[in-house]
Amino acid sequence: MLDGLDEEECLEEGGQATEKKIRLSMHQVKALEKNFDVGNKLEPERKVKLAEELGLQPRQVAIWFQNRHARWKTKVLEKDYAMLKANREKEPPRNCSDCLNSPSDNRQLSGDDCPSVVFN
């Protein structure tokens, strides 16, 4: 992932070189990761300061944080899903007729709303 830390040519489908893609150095990535761990929201002043310290454009820092935040959020969702799935597997199965005629709820639930349906 961090291989090829120098500039790399980007090719279009026709094989024409269009622009240079700049890879971040290990030092830059570690500094950005450290700052992300401190706070995953990037204020404008912090973005400019980081860009100056690391020799990057503020836009590069902003895009890195956006991408890193998206990866972080995906991991959080995966972890939450795994926890919910594990908790769901611990519960005893419920009878669907119990769900459909629950006295604690005045509405009828459809099969889609049934909590005993197992999602794979």
Biopython code that builds the backbone (N, CA, C, O; Angstrom):
import numpy as np
from Bio.PDB.StructureBuilder import StructureBuilder

atoms = [
    (1, "MET", "N", (0.821, -1.188, 0.000)),
    (1, "MET", "CA", (0.000, 0.000, 0.000)),
    (1, "MET", "C", (0.867, 1.254, 0.000)),
    (1, "MET", "O", (0.555, 2.220, -0.696)),
    (2, "LEU", "N", (1.937, 1.250, 0.762)),
    (2, "LEU", "CA", (2.800, 2.409, 0.844)),
    (2, "LEU", "C", (4.033, 2.246, -0.039)),
    (2, "LEU", "O", (4.976, 3.033, 0.055)),
    (3, "ASP", "N", (4.028, 1.220, -0.903)),
    (3, "ASP", "CA", (5.126, 1.041, -1.838)),
    (3, "ASP", "C", (5.058, 2.134, -2.891)),
    (3, "ASP", "O", (3.995, 2.711, -3.119)),
    (4, "GLY", "N", (6.168, 2.419, -3.527)),
    (4, "GLY", "CA", (6.189, 3.418, -4.586)),
    (4, "GLY", "C", (5.878, 4.798, -4.052)),
    (4, "GLY", "O", (4.885, 5.413, -4.439)),
    (5, "LEU", "N", (6.729, 5.284, -3.164)),
    (5, "LEU", "CA", (6.463, 6.550, -2.511)),
    (5, "LEU", "C", (6.766, 7.755, -3.393)),
    (5, "LEU", "O", (6.467, 8.887, -3.014)),
    (6, "ASP", "N", (7.351, 7.526, -4.558)),
    (6, "ASP", "CA", (7.645, 8.615, -5.475)),
    (6, "ASP", "C", (6.429, 8.886, -6.352)),
    (6, "ASP", "O", (5.371, 8.283, -6.174)),
    (7, "GLU", "N", (6.599, 9.809, -7.308)),
    (7, "GLU", "CA", (5.512, 10.103, -8.225)),
    (7, "GLU", "C", (5.284, 8.907, -9.138)),
    (7, "GLU", "O", (6.223, 8.202, -9.510)),
    (8, "GLU", "N", (4.019, 8.690, -9.494)),
    (8, "GLU", "CA", (3.655, 7.570, -10.327)),
    (8, "GLU", "C", (2.771, 8.082, -11.451)),
    (8, "GLU", "O", (1.862, 8.878, -11.210)),
    (9, "GLU", "N", (3.026, 7.633, -12.689)),
    (9, "GLU", "CA", (2.217, 8.082, -13.805)),
    (9, "GLU", "C", (0.876, 7.376, -13.790)),
    (9, "GLU", "O", (0.800, 6.168, -13.567)),
    (10, "CYS", "N", (-0.189, 8.144, -14.032)),
    (10, "CYS", "CA", (-1.524, 7.586, -14.168)),
    (10, "CYS", "C", (-1.810, 7.448, -15.654)),
    (10, "CYS", "O", (-1.547, 8.371, -16.425)),
    (11, "LEU", "N", (-2.342, 6.312, -16.061)),
    (11, "LEU", "CA", (-2.608, 6.063, -17.470)),
    (11, "LEU", "C", (-4.102, 6.019, -17.724)),
    (11, "LEU", "O", (-4.867, 5.478, -16.926)),
    (12, "GLU", "N", (-4.507, 6.598, -18.850)),
    (12, "GLU", "CA", (-5.887, 6.470, -19.295)),
    (12, "GLU", "C", (-6.039, 5.121, -19.964)),
    (12, "GLU", "O", (-5.069, 4.376, -20.102)),
    (13, "GLU", "N", (-7.275, 4.798, -20.387)),
    (13, "GLU", "CA", (-7.517, 3.521, -21.048)),
    (13, "GLU", "C", (-6.689, 3.381, -22.318)),
    (13, "GLU", "O", (-6.282, 2.272, -22.662)),
    (14, "GLY", "N", (-6.431, 4.474, -23.018)),
    (14, "GLY", "CA", (-5.655, 4.434, -24.248)),
    (14, "GLY", "C", (-4.163, 4.302, -24.011)),
    (14, "GLY", "O", (-3.401, 4.193, -24.971)),
    (15, "GLY", "N", (-3.722, 4.308, -22.755)),
    (15, "GLY", "CA", (-2.315, 4.167, -22.430)),
    (15, "GLY", "C", (-1.575, 5.491, -22.412)),
    (15, "GLY", "O", (-0.351, 5.498, -22.287)),
    (16, "GLN", "N", (-2.273, 6.607, -22.531)),
    (16, "GLN", "CA", (-1.657, 7.924, -22.514)),
    (16, "GLN", "C", (-1.432, 8.382, -21.072)),
    (16, "GLN", "O", (-2.326, 8.261, -20.235)),
    (17, "ALA", "N", (-0.248, 8.905, -20.786)),
    (17, "ALA", "CA", (0.036, 9.458, -19.464)),
    (17, "ALA", "C", (-0.706, 10.782, -19.333)),
    (17, "ALA", "O", (-0.562, 11.655, -20.189)),
    (18, "THR", "N", (-1.497, 10.946, -18.274)),
    (18, "THR", "CA", (-2.304, 12.156, -18.129)),
    (18, "THR", "C", (-1.796, 13.062, -17.024)),
    (18, "THR", "O", (-1.707, 14.275, -17.213)),
    (19, "GLU", "N", (-1.469, 12.509, -15.903)),
    (19, "GLU", "CA", (-1.018, 13.326, -14.783)),
    (19, "GLU", "C", (-0.158, 12.491, -13.852)),
    (19, "GLU", "O", (-0.128, 11.264, -13.950)),
    (20, "LYS", "N", (0.538, 13.162, -12.955)),
    (20, "LYS", "CA", (1.363, 12.463, -11.972)),
    (20, "LYS", "C", (0.554, 12.308, -10.688)),
    (20, "LYS", "O", (-0.091, 13.251, -10.230)),
    (21, "LYS", "N", (0.596, 11.123, -10.124)),
    (21, "LYS", "CA", (-0.060, 10.871, -8.852)),
    (21, "LYS", "C", (1.030, 10.857, -7.785)),
    (21, "LYS", "O", (1.958, 10.051, -7.847)),
    (22, "ILE", "N", (0.916, 11.730, -6.833)),
    (22, "ILE", "CA", (1.944, 11.854, -5.810)),
    (22, "ILE", "C", (1.605, 10.948, -4.635)),
    (22, "ILE", "O", (0.530, 11.045, -4.044)),
    (23, "ARG", "N", (2.533, 10.075, -4.314)),
    (23, "ARG", "CA", (2.388, 9.191, -3.162)),
    (23, "ARG", "C", (2.960, 9.894, -1.943)),
    (23, "ARG", "O", (3.945, 10.627, -2.040)),
    (24, "LEU", "N", (2.344, 9.667, -0.810)),
    (24, "LEU", "CA", (2.835, 10.254, 0.433)),
    (24, "LEU", "C", (3.992, 9.432, 0.985)),
    (24, "LEU", "O", (4.042, 8.214, 0.812)),
    (25, "SER", "N", (4.912, 10.104, 1.644)),
    (25, "SER", "CA", (6.029, 9.393, 2.269)),
    (25, "SER", "C", (5.534, 8.736, 3.559)),
    (25, "SER", "O", (4.465, 9.063, 4.075)),
    (26, "MET", "N", (6.331, 7.813, 4.057)),
    (26, "MET", "CA", (5.984, 7.136, 5.316)),
    (26, "MET", "C", (5.844, 8.159, 6.444)),
    (26, "MET", "O", (4.946, 8.059, 7.279)),
    (27, "HIS", "N", (6.738, 9.134, 6.454)),
    (27, "HIS", "CA", (6.690, 10.184, 7.478)),
    (27, "HIS", "C", (5.367, 10.940, 7.404)),
    (27, "HIS", "O", (4.744, 11.194, 8.435)),
    (28, "GLN", "N", (4.932, 11.301, 6.196)),
    (28, "GLN", "CA", (3.683, 12.033, 6.032)),
    (28, "GLN", "C", (2.482, 11.198, 6.466)),
    (28, "GLN", "O", (1.584, 11.695, 7.145)),
    (29, "VAL", "N", (2.473, 9.934, 6.069)),
    (29, "VAL", "CA", (1.356, 9.057, 6.431)),
    (29, "VAL", "C", (1.285, 8.873, 7.943)),
    (29, "VAL", "O", (0.202, 8.931, 8.525)),
    (30, "LYS", "N", (2.429, 8.651, 8.578)),
    (30, "LYS", "CA", (2.437, 8.474, 10.035)),
    (30, "LYS", "C", (1.954, 9.732, 10.741)),
    (30, "LYS", "O", (1.209, 9.648, 11.717)),
    (31, "ALA", "N", (2.369, 10.895, 10.257)),
    (31, "ALA", "CA", (1.926, 12.152, 10.864)),
    (31, "ALA", "C", (0.420, 12.344, 10.678)),
    (31, "ALA", "O", (-0.271, 12.776, 11.601)),
    (32, "LEU", "N", (-0.084, 12.025, 9.491)),
    (32, "LEU", "CA", (-1.519, 12.149, 9.243)),
    (32, "LEU", "C", (-2.311, 11.162, 10.106)),
    (32, "LEU", "O", (-3.346, 11.521, 10.667)),
    (33, "GLU", "N", (-1.830, 9.932, 10.213)),
    (33, "GLU", "CA", (-2.494, 8.927, 11.062)),
    (33, "GLU", "C", (-2.531, 9.387, 12.520)),
    (33, "GLU", "O", (-3.556, 9.272, 13.192)),
    (34, "LYS", "N", (-1.406, 9.905, 12.994)),
    (34, "LYS", "CA", (-1.332, 10.383, 14.376)),
    (34, "LYS", "C", (-2.347, 11.504, 14.605)),
    (34, "LYS", "O", (-3.026, 11.529, 15.631)),
    (35, "ASN", "N", (-2.447, 12.422, 13.656)),
    (35, "ASN", "CA", (-3.409, 13.509, 13.769)),
    (35, "ASN", "C", (-4.845, 13.013, 13.662)),
    (35, "ASN", "O", (-5.738, 13.557, 14.312)),
    (36, "PHE", "N", (-5.073, 11.994, 12.856)),
    (36, "PHE", "CA", (-6.416, 11.415, 12.751)),
    (36, "PHE", "C", (-6.827, 10.770, 14.057)),
    (36, "PHE", "O", (-7.983, 10.866, 14.468)),
    (37, "ASP", "N", (-5.871, 10.105, 14.719)),
    (37, "ASP", "CA", (-6.166, 9.469, 16.000)),
    (37, "ASP", "C", (-6.539, 10.494, 17.071)),
    (37, "ASP", "O", (-7.354, 10.217, 17.951)),
    (38, "VAL", "N", (-5.936, 11.673, 16.988)),
    (38, "VAL", "CA", (-6.246, 12.752, 17.941)),
    (38, "VAL", "C", (-7.670, 13.242, 17.724)),
    (38, "VAL", "O", (-8.410, 13.470, 18.681)),
    (39, "GLY", "N", (-8.043, 13.401, 16.473)),
    (39, "GLY", "CA", (-9.393, 13.850, 16.144)),
    (39, "GLY", "C", (-9.650, 13.630, 14.680)),
    (39, "GLY", "O", (-8.892, 14.100, 13.830)),
    (40, "ASN", "N", (-10.734, 12.905, 14.372)),
    (40, "ASN", "CA", (-10.964, 12.556, 12.977)),
    (40, "ASN", "C", (-11.709, 13.632, 12.199)),
    (40, "ASN", "O", (-11.985, 13.450, 11.013)),
    (41, "LYS", "N", (-12.038, 14.740, 12.835)),
    (41, "LYS", "CA", (-12.613, 15.889, 12.131)),
    (41, "LYS", "C", (-11.503, 16.901, 11.899)),
    (41, "LYS", "O", (-10.698, 17.165, 12.791)),
    (42, "LEU", "N", (-11.463, 17.463, 10.709)),
    (42, "LEU", "CA", (-10.367, 18.344, 10.330)),
    (42, "LEU", "C", (-10.858, 19.785, 10.194)),
    (42, "LEU", "O", (-11.598, 20.117, 9.268)),
    (43, "GLU", "N", (-10.434, 20.628, 11.128)),
    (43, "GLU", "CA", (-10.774, 22.048, 11.071)),
    (43, "GLU", "C", (-9.859, 22.726, 10.057)),
    (43, "GLU", "O", (-8.746, 22.257, 9.817)),
    (44, "PRO", "N", (-10.322, 23.835, 9.454)),
    (44, "PRO", "CA", (-9.518, 24.516, 8.427)),
    (44, "PRO", "C", (-8.129, 24.942, 8.909)),
    (44, "PRO", "O", (-7.150, 24.807, 8.175)),
    (45, "GLU", "N", (-8.040, 25.454, 10.135)),
    (45, "GLU", "CA", (-6.734, 25.888, 10.653)),
    (45, "GLU", "C", (-5.786, 24.706, 10.797)),
    (45, "GLU", "O", (-4.602, 24.804, 10.475)),
    (46, "ARG", "N", (-6.311, 23.599, 11.277)),
    (46, "ARG", "CA", (-5.505, 22.394, 11.463)),
    (46, "ARG", "C", (-5.051, 21.839, 10.114)),
    (46, "ARG", "O", (-3.927, 21.357, 9.979)),
    (47, "LYS", "N", (-5.935, 21.910, 9.118)),
    (47, "LYS", "CA", (-5.593, 21.435, 7.776)),
    (47, "LYS", "C", (-4.423, 22.232, 7.202)),
    (47, "LYS", "O", (-3.478, 21.651, 6.667)),
    (48, "VAL", "N", (-4.482, 23.541, 7.311)),
    (48, "VAL", "CA", (-3.419, 24.398, 6.781)),
    (48, "VAL", "C", (-2.107, 24.142, 7.518)),
    (48, "VAL", "O", (-1.046, 24.057, 6.899)),
    (49, "LYS", "N", (-2.185, 24.018, 8.847)),
    (49, "LYS", "CA", (-0.980, 23.776, 9.650)),
    (49, "LYS", "C", (-0.336, 22.433, 9.276)),
    (49, "LYS", "O", (0.880, 22.348, 9.102)),
    (50, "LEU", "N", (-1.157, 21.397, 9.155)),
    (50, "LEU", "CA", (-0.639, 20.078, 8.769)),
    (50, "LEU", "C", (-0.009, 20.114, 7.380)),
    (50, "LEU", "O", (1.061, 19.548, 7.158)),
    (51, "ALA", "N", (-0.676, 20.778, 6.457)),
    (51, "ALA", "CA", (-0.164, 20.865, 5.088)),
    (51, "ALA", "C", (1.202, 21.541, 5.076)),
    (51, "ALA", "O", (2.116, 21.082, 4.390)),
    (52, "GLU", "N", (1.344, 22.621, 5.824)),
    (52, "GLU", "CA", (2.633, 23.328, 5.878)),
    (52, "GLU", "C", (3.713, 22.456, 6.508)),
    (52, "GLU", "O", (4.837, 22.404, 6.011)),
    (53, "GLU", "N", (3.378, 21.775, 7.595)),
    (53, "GLU", "CA", (4.350, 20.924, 8.293)),
    (53, "GLU", "C", (4.821, 19.764, 7.425)),
    (53, "GLU", "O", (5.983, 19.363, 7.486)),
    (54, "LEU", "N", (3.903, 19.228, 6.613)),
    (54, "LEU", "CA", (4.220, 18.032, 5.834)),
    (54, "LEU", "C", (4.599, 18.321, 4.389)),
    (54, "LEU", "O", (4.918, 17.401, 3.636)),
    (55, "GLY", "N", (4.567, 19.583, 3.999)),
    (55, "GLY", "CA", (4.916, 19.936, 2.633)),
    (55, "GLY", "C", (3.888, 19.476, 1.618)),
    (55, "GLY", "O", (4.235, 19.092, 0.501)),
    (56, "LEU", "N", (2.615, 19.516, 2.009)),
    (56, "LEU", "CA", (1.529, 19.099, 1.126)),
    (56, "LEU", "C", (0.604, 20.277, 0.856)),
    (56, "LEU", "O", (0.688, 21.315, 1.513)),
    (57, "GLN", "N", (-0.268, 20.102, -0.110)),
    (57, "GLN", "CA", (-1.308, 21.083, -0.359)),
    (57, "GLN", "C", (-2.437, 20.844, 0.651)),
    (57, "GLN", "O", (-2.698, 19.693, 1.000)),
    (58, "PRO", "N", (-3.107, 21.887, 1.126)),
    (58, "PRO", "CA", (-4.229, 21.692, 2.045)),
    (58, "PRO", "C", (-5.294, 20.742, 1.486)),
    (58, "PRO", "O", (-5.912, 19.984, 2.233)),
    (59, "ARG", "N", (-5.499, 20.790, 0.175)),
    (59, "ARG", "CA", (-6.484, 19.909, -0.457)),
    (59, "ARG", "C", (-6.073, 18.442, -0.318)),
    (59, "ARG", "O", (-6.926, 17.577, -0.121)),
    (60, "GLN", "N", (-4.775, 18.159, -0.420)),
    (60, "GLN", "CA", (-4.291, 16.782, -0.249)),
    (60, "GLN", "C", (-4.584, 16.282, 1.164)),
    (60, "GLN", "O", (-4.994, 15.136, 1.353)),
    (61, "VAL", "N", (-4.371, 17.142, 2.142)),
    (61, "VAL", "CA", (-4.635, 16.769, 3.536)),
    (61, "VAL", "C", (-6.130, 16.519, 3.726)),
    (61, "VAL", "O", (-6.526, 15.548, 4.370)),
    (62, "ALA", "N", (-6.955, 17.400, 3.162)),
    (62, "ALA", "CA", (-8.409, 17.255, 3.298)),
    (62, "ALA", "C", (-8.892, 15.950, 2.673)),
    (62, "ALA", "O", (-9.705, 15.239, 3.264)),
    (63, "ILE", "N", (-8.392, 15.638, 1.484)),
    (63, "ILE", "CA", (-8.800, 14.400, 0.808)),
    (63, "ILE", "C", (-8.323, 13.182, 1.581)),
    (63, "ILE", "O", (-9.055, 12.200, 1.699)),
    (64, "TRP", "N", (-7.100, 13.231, 2.110)),
    (64, "TRP", "CA", (-6.596, 12.105, 2.905)),
    (64, "TRP", "C", (-7.518, 11.872, 4.105)),
    (64, "TRP", "O", (-7.880, 10.731, 4.393)),
    (65, "PHE", "N", (-7.901, 12.952, 4.811)),
    (65, "PHE", "CA", (-8.786, 12.816, 5.961)),
    (65, "PHE", "C", (-10.155, 12.282, 5.560)),
    (65, "PHE", "O", (-10.733, 11.467, 6.279)),
    (66, "GLN", "N", (-10.681, 12.729, 4.425)),
    (66, "GLN", "CA", (-11.976, 12.222, 3.956)),
    (66, "GLN", "C", (-11.911, 10.725, 3.702)),
    (66, "GLN", "O", (-12.790, 9.970, 4.117)),
    (67, "ASN", "N", (-10.856, 10.307, 3.014)),
    (67, "ASN", "CA", (-10.707, 8.879, 2.713)),
    (67, "ASN", "C", (-10.498, 8.060, 3.979)),
    (67, "ASN", "O", (-11.077, 6.985, 4.135)),
    (68, "ARG", "N", (-9.679, 8.568, 4.870)),
    (68, "ARG", "CA", (-9.401, 7.858, 6.123)),
    (68, "ARG", "C", (-10.650, 7.774, 6.987)),
    (68, "ARG", "O", (-10.892, 6.752, 7.629)),
    (69, "HIS", "N", (-11.450, 8.845, 7.010)),
    (69, "HIS", "CA", (-12.700, 8.851, 7.782)),
    (69, "HIS", "C", (-13.676, 7.827, 7.212)),
    (69, "HIS", "O", (-14.364, 7.141, 7.969)),
    (70, "ALA", "N", (-13.743, 7.718, 5.901)),
    (70, "ALA", "CA", (-14.624, 6.731, 5.271)),
    (70, "ALA", "C", (-14.205, 5.310, 5.646)),
    (70, "ALA", "O", (-15.053, 4.470, 5.945)),
    (71, "ARG", "N", (-12.889, 5.040, 5.629)),
    (71, "ARG", "CA", (-12.407, 3.699, 6.024)),
    (71, "ARG", "C", (-12.702, 3.433, 7.488)),
    (71, "ARG", "O", (-13.090, 2.323, 7.853)),
    (72, "TRP", "N", (-12.521, 4.448, 8.335)),
    (72, "TRP", "CA", (-12.795, 4.307, 9.764)),
    (72, "TRP", "C", (-14.268, 4.015, 10.001)),
    (72, "TRP", "O", (-14.612, 3.144, 10.799)),
    (73, "LYS", "N", (-15.135, 4.742, 9.310)),
    (73, "LYS", "CA", (-16.569, 4.556, 9.494)),
    (73, "LYS", "C", (-17.004, 3.163, 9.050)),
    (73, "LYS", "O", (-17.848, 2.540, 9.695)),
    (74, "THR", "N", (-16.435, 2.676, 7.959)),
    (74, "THR", "CA", (-16.745, 1.322, 7.491)),
    (74, "THR", "C", (-16.348, 0.290, 8.526)),
    (74, "THR", "O", (-17.098, -0.651, 8.785)),
    (75, "LYS", "N", (-15.176, 0.456, 9.121)),
    (75, "LYS", "CA", (-14.730, -0.488, 10.155)),
    (75, "LYS", "C", (-15.644, -0.453, 11.370)),
    (75, "LYS", "O", (-15.945, -1.495, 11.952)),
    (76, "VAL", "N", (-16.087, 0.732, 11.757)),
    (76, "VAL", "CA", (-16.997, 0.864, 12.899)),
    (76, "VAL", "C", (-18.314, 0.148, 12.601)),
    (76, "VAL", "O", (-18.839, -0.572, 13.451)),
    (77, "LEU", "N", (-18.843, 0.345, 11.401)),
    (77, "LEU", "CA", (-20.092, -0.312, 11.023)),
    (77, "LEU", "C", (-19.935, -1.831, 10.989)),
    (77, "LEU", "O", (-20.826, -2.559, 11.428)),
    (78, "GLU", "N", (-18.807, -2.308, 10.471)),
    (78, "GLU", "CA", (-18.562, -3.750, 10.436)),
    (78, "GLU", "C", (-18.493, -4.322, 11.845)),
    (78, "GLU", "O", (-19.017, -5.402, 12.117)),
    (79, "LYS", "N", (-17.841, -3.587, 12.736)),
    (79, "LYS", "CA", (-17.718, -4.043, 14.121)),
    (79, "LYS", "C", (-19.095, -4.067, 14.797)),
    (79, "LYS", "O", (-19.430, -5.017, 15.504)),
    (80, "ASP", "N", (-19.888, -3.009, 14.573)),
    (80, "ASP", "CA", (-21.239, -2.958, 15.146)),
    (80, "ASP", "C", (-22.113, -4.090, 14.613)),
    (80, "ASP", "O", (-22.857, -4.718, 15.367)),
    (81, "TYR", "N", (-22.018, -4.346, 13.307)),
    (81, "TYR", "CA", (-22.792, -5.421, 12.709)),
    (81, "TYR", "C", (-22.410, -6.775, 13.313)),
    (81, "TYR", "O", (-23.277, -7.588, 13.632)),
    (82, "ALA", "N", (-21.110, -7.004, 13.464)),
    (82, "ALA", "CA", (-20.648, -8.274, 14.041)),
    (82, "ALA", "C", (-21.153, -8.432, 15.470)),
    (82, "ALA", "O", (-21.541, -9.528, 15.875)),
    (83, "MET", "N", (-21.150, -7.346, 16.235)),
    (83, "MET", "CA", (-21.637, -7.403, 17.609)),
    (83, "MET", "C", (-23.146, -7.689, 17.640)),
    (83, "MET", "O", (-23.605, -8.515, 18.429)),
    (84, "LEU", "N", (-23.904, -7.018, 16.792)),
    (84, "LEU", "CA", (-25.343, -7.261, 16.730)),
    (84, "LEU", "C", (-25.647, -8.685, 16.297)),
    (84, "LEU", "O", (-26.548, -9.329, 16.835)),
    (85, "LYS", "N", (-24.895, -9.169, 15.329)),
    (85, "LYS", "CA", (-25.095, -10.527, 14.846)),
    (85, "LYS", "C", (-24.780, -11.542, 15.941)),
    (85, "LYS", "O", (-25.506, -12.522, 16.108)),
    (86, "ALA", "N", (-23.699, -11.309, 16.689)),
    (86, "ALA", "CA", (-23.334, -12.221, 17.783)),
    (86, "ALA", "C", (-24.405, -12.207, 18.869)),
    (86, "ALA", "O", (-24.768, -13.259, 19.395)),
    (87, "ASN", "N", (-24.914, -11.021, 19.208)),
    (87, "ASN", "CA", (-25.975, -10.928, 20.214)),
    (87, "ASN", "C", (-27.247, -11.603, 19.721)),
    (87, "ASN", "O", (-27.954, -12.245, 20.498)),
    (88, "ARG", "N", (-27.536, -11.460, 18.446)),
    (88, "ARG", "CA", (-28.731, -12.051, 17.847)),
    (88, "ARG", "C", (-28.663, -13.571, 17.898)),
    (88, "ARG", "O", (-29.673, -14.239, 18.123)),
    (89, "GLU", "N", (-27.464, -14.114, 17.686)),
    (89, "GLU", "CA", (-27.303, -15.567, 17.693)),
    (89, "GLU", "C", (-27.441, -16.147, 19.100)),
    (89, "GLU", "O", (-27.736, -17.332, 19.254)),
    (90, "LYS", "N", (-27.229, -15.321, 20.127)),
    (90, "LYS", "CA", (-27.361, -15.781, 21.512)),
    (90, "LYS", "C", (-28.820, -15.896, 21.938)),
    (90, "LYS", "O", (-29.155, -16.699, 22.809)),
    (91, "GLU", "N", (-29.692, -15.087, 21.321)),
    (91, "GLU", "CA", (-31.099, -15.080, 21.694)),
    (91, "GLU", "C", (-31.786, -16.348, 21.199)),
    (91, "GLU", "O", (-31.451, -16.855, 20.129)),
    (92, "PRO", "N", (-32.755, -16.870, 21.977)),
    (92, "PRO", "CA", (-33.512, -18.023, 21.491)),
    (92, "PRO", "C", (-34.425, -17.584, 20.343)),
    (92, "PRO", "O", (-34.880, -16.441, 20.324)),
    (93, "PRO", "N", (-34.695, -18.470, 19.395)),
    (93, "PRO", "CA", (-35.581, -18.108, 18.286)),
    (93, "PRO", "C", (-36.982, -17.795, 18.798)),
    (93, "PRO", "O", (-37.463, -18.411, 19.749)),
    (94, "ARG", "N", (-37.621, -16.839, 18.158)),
    (94, "ARG", "CA", (-38.978, -16.459, 18.545)),
    (94, "ARG", "C", (-39.959, -16.991, 17.523)),
    (94, "ARG", "O", (-39.631, -17.165, 16.349)),
    (95, "ASN", "N", (-41.160, -17.243, 17.988)),
    (95, "ASN", "CA", (-42.224, -17.695, 17.116)),
    (95, "ASN", "C", (-42.789, -16.480, 16.384)),
    (95, "ASN", "O", (-43.123, -15.480, 17.019)),
    (96, "CYS", "N", (-42.899, -16.552, 15.076)),
    (96, "CYS", "CA", (-43.390, -15.411, 14.301)),
    (96, "CYS", "C", (-44.787, -14.998, 14.705)),
    (96, "CYS", "O", (-45.121, -13.816, 14.625)),
    (97, "SER", "N", (-45.606, -15.926, 15.132)),
    (97, "SER", "CA", (-46.958, -15.548, 15.548)),
    (97, "SER", "C", (-46.901, -14.644, 16.783)),
    (97, "SER", "O", (-47.784, -13.808, 16.979)),
    (98, "ASP", "N", (-45.859, -14.808, 17.621)),
    (98, "ASP", "CA", (-45.684, -13.908, 18.757)),
    (98, "ASP", "C", (-45.396, -12.493, 18.272)),
    (98, "ASP", "O", (-45.890, -11.520, 18.840)),
    (99, "CYS", "N", (-44.593, -12.386, 17.217)),
    (99, "CYS", "CA", (-44.240, -11.074, 16.666)),
    (99, "CYS", "C", (-45.455, -10.408, 16.048)),
    (99, "CYS", "O", (-45.671, -9.210, 16.229)),
    (100, "LEU", "N", (-46.244, -11.177, 15.322)),
    (100, "LEU", "CA", (-47.349, -10.606, 14.562)),
    (100, "LEU", "C", (-48.510, -10.165, 15.442)),
    (100, "LEU", "O", (-49.281, -9.292, 15.045)),
    (101, "ASN", "N", (-48.649, -10.743, 16.612)),
    (101, "ASN", "CA", (-49.777, -10.419, 17.481)),
    (101, "ASN", "C", (-49.322, -9.937, 18.846)),
    (101, "ASN", "O", (-49.927, -10.278, 19.863)),
    (102, "SER", "N", (-48.274, -9.157, 18.872)),
    (102, "SER", "CA", (-47.716, -8.682, 20.128)),
    (102, "SER", "C", (-48.684, -7.728, 20.817)),
    (102, "SER", "O", (-49.079, -6.727, 20.219)),
    (103, "PRO", "N", (-49.084, -8.015, 22.081)),
    (103, "PRO", "CA", (-50.005, -7.120, 22.795)),
    (103, "PRO", "C", (-49.356, -5.785, 23.156)),
    (103, "PRO", "O", (-50.062, -4.809, 23.408)),
    (104, "SER", "N", (-48.025, -5.728, 23.184)),
    (104, "SER", "CA", (-47.360, -4.483, 23.546)),
    (104, "SER", "C", (-47.314, -3.506, 22.381)),
    (104, "SER", "O", (-46.892, -2.359, 22.533)),
    (105, "ASP", "N", (-47.748, -3.969, 21.227)),
    (105, "ASP", "CA", (-47.711, -3.134, 20.030)),
    (105, "ASP", "C", (-49.080, -3.192, 19.369)),
    (105, "ASP", "O", (-49.593, -4.283, 19.116)),
    (106, "ASN", "N", (-49.668, -2.067, 19.091)),
    (106, "ASN", "CA", (-51.011, -2.025, 18.524)),
    (106, "ASN", "C", (-51.054, -2.284, 17.026)),
    (106, "ASN", "O", (-52.138, -2.435, 16.462)),
    (107, "ARG", "N", (-49.925, -2.338, 16.383)),
    (107, "ARG", "CA", (-49.925, -2.546, 14.941)),
    (107, "ARG", "C", (-49.515, -3.971, 14.617)),
    (107, "ARG", "O", (-48.851, -4.641, 15.409)),
    (108, "GLN", "N", (-49.916, -4.413, 13.458)),
    (108, "GLN", "CA", (-49.527, -5.730, 12.976)),
    (108, "GLN", "C", (-48.188, -5.597, 12.243)),
    (108, "GLN", "O", (-48.008, -4.681, 11.441)),
    (109, "LEU", "N", (-47.274, -6.487, 12.513)),
    (109, "LEU", "CA", (-45.984, -6.469, 11.835)),
    (109, "LEU", "C", (-46.038, -7.363, 10.614)),
    (109, "LEU", "O", (-46.698, -8.403, 10.620)),
    (110, "SER", "N", (-45.349, -6.957, 9.577)),
    (110, "SER", "CA", (-45.251, -7.811, 8.399)),
    (110, "SER", "C", (-44.081, -8.768, 8.597)),
    (110, "SER", "O", (-43.313, -8.627, 9.548)),
    (111, "GLY", "N", (-43.950, -9.720, 7.717)),
    (111, "GLY", "CA", (-42.838, -10.660, 7.792)),
    (111, "GLY", "C", (-41.493, -9.970, 7.685)),
    (111, "GLY", "O", (-40.502, -10.449, 8.234)),
    (112, "ASP", "N", (-41.450, -8.815, 6.960)),
    (112, "ASP", "CA", (-40.205, -8.075, 6.817)),
    (112, "ASP", "C", (-39.762, -7.468, 8.143)),
    (112, "ASP", "O", (-38.570, -7.265, 8.375)),
    (113, "ASP", "N", (-40.734, -7.179, 9.013)),
    (113, "ASP", "CA", (-40.419, -6.550, 10.295)),
    (113, "ASP", "C", (-40.096, -7.555, 11.386)),
    (113, "ASP", "O", (-39.673, -7.173, 12.477)),
    (114, "CYS", "N", (-40.288, -8.831, 11.105)),
    (114, "CYS", "CA", (-40.137, -9.862, 12.127)),
    (114, "CYS", "C", (-38.691, -9.961, 12.581)),
    (114, "CYS", "O", (-37.805, -10.208, 11.763)),
    (115, "PRO", "N", (-38.435, -9.771, 13.879)),
    (115, "PRO", "CA", (-37.064, -9.837, 14.381)),
    (115, "PRO", "C", (-36.478, -11.242, 14.395)),
    (115, "PRO", "O", (-35.277, -11.413, 14.603)),
    (116, "SER", "N", (-37.327, -12.258, 14.171)),
    (116, "SER", "CA", (-36.777, -13.617, 14.179)),
    (116, "SER", "C", (-36.243, -14.026, 12.818)),
    (116, "SER", "O", (-35.700, -15.121, 12.670)),
    (117, "VAL", "N", (-36.388, -13.159, 11.818)),
    (117, "VAL", "CA", (-35.829, -13.451, 10.505)),
    (117, "VAL", "C", (-34.325, -13.301, 10.580)),
    (117, "VAL", "O", (-33.826, -12.286, 11.067)),
    (118, "VAL", "N", (-33.596, -14.298, 10.103)),
    (118, "VAL", "CA", (-32.138, -14.291, 10.170)),
    (118, "VAL", "C", (-31.600, -13.693, 8.880)),
    (118, "VAL", "O", (-31.978, -14.103, 7.782)),
    (119, "PHE", "N", (-30.706, -12.714, 9.031)),
    (119, "PHE", "CA", (-30.059, -12.073, 7.876)),
    (119, "PHE", "C", (-28.694, -12.693, 7.681)),
    (119, "PHE", "O", (-27.922, -12.818, 8.631)),
    (120, "ASN", "N", (-28.397, -13.075, 6.472)),
    (120, "ASN", "CA", (-27.087, -13.658, 6.163)),
    (120, "ASN", "C", (-26.198, -12.627, 5.533)),
    (120, "ASN", "O", (-25.051, -12.921, 5.199)),
]
sb = StructureBuilder()
sb.init_structure("model")
sb.init_model(0)
sb.init_chain("A")
sb.init_seg("    ")
for serial, (resi, resn, name, xyz) in enumerate(atoms, 1):
    if name == "N":
        sb.init_residue(resn, " ", resi, " ")
    sb.init_atom(name, np.array(xyz, "f"), 0.0, 1.0, " ", f" {name:<3s}", serial, name[0])
structure = sb.get_structure()
